[in-house]
Amino acid sequence: MANIISDETMEYVGILAKLELSDEEKKAAAADMGKMLDYFDKMSELDTTGVEPMSHVFPIHNVLREDVVTNGDDRDAILQNAPAQKEGMFVVPKTVG
């Protein structure tokens, strides 16, 4: 394990994560973090020339439809459902004092 996580680093991570860790938990977390960093180091040794960067493992593409208004301007029909209306708008109770 080449990556050793210091006690100060674990204390700082605990503060950032708002965790209260016991000494045993700090040691276990530091060992786990060290293993993760070792794995990252191992992955950085891979030859990735010619490999195109990707954001997802599977080829996912957004399927978007055109934003087309389908119900048109039917204000009068909509306002028929309003319990109260004034000048072509809904009247609602005042909510801000």
CORHUMO-V360526 format. One line per field, one symbol per residue. ss: DSSP state (~ for helix, > for strand, _ for the rest). Layout:
ss = ???
This chain:
ss = ______~~~~~~~~~~______~~~~~~~~~~~~~~~~~~~~~~______________________________~~~~~_____>>__>>_______
